[in-house]
Amino acid sequence: MASEKKQCPDCRADMIEGFILDMTYGGQLVPRWLAGRPEKSMWTGVKAKGKECRSVATYRCVKCGLLRSYATTEADPPGLWGN
């Protein structure tokens, strides 16, 4: 998905790839998409183990600023420390 040229669905201008920075306690992460509804975890806040997980690529329109995110390639769920 990263090599595809994207066009804004609103104004048809070019979109550029980037990511939304997830600021956490003691670090910075790139968000991931997990299948299903969030389930509480006493240790990590949200259970991730055993769920389908994908990395998220976000594109921004150079003209109107629209952000559009895509769950791209499979990724490992975050561990106890977020990595």
C-alpha positions, 0 to 999 in steps of 0.5 A, spaced: 500 500 500 505 504 501 507 504 493 500 506 491 499 513 489 493 516 493 488 521 491 484 525 496 476 523 495 474 530 497 478 534 492 482 529 488 489 532 490 495 528 491 495 525 498 502 523 502 504 518 506 505 519 514 503 516 521 500 519 527 504 519 533 502 515 539 505 519 545 505 514 551 508 514 558 515 513 556 515 513 549 512 514 542 509 509 538 506 508 531 499 505 532 496 498 530 489 496 528 486 490 532 480 486 530 474 486 535 472 490 540 477 493 546 477 488 552 480 491 559 487 488 561 489 489 568 496 489 566 496 493 559 490 497 559 487 493 553 488 486 551 492 485 544 494 477 545 491 473 540 488 478 536 489 480 528 494 486 528 496 490 522 500 496 522 496 503 520 499 507 514 495 514 514 495 519 508 494 527 508 491 531 503 496 536 500 490 541 499 485 540 504 488 536 509 484 530 510 487 524 513 485 517 511 488 511 515 489 504 512 490 498 516 496 495 511 500 489 513 500 484 518 504 486 525 505 483 531 500 485 537 504 490 542 507 487 548 507 489 555 511 495 554 508 497 547 513 495 542 
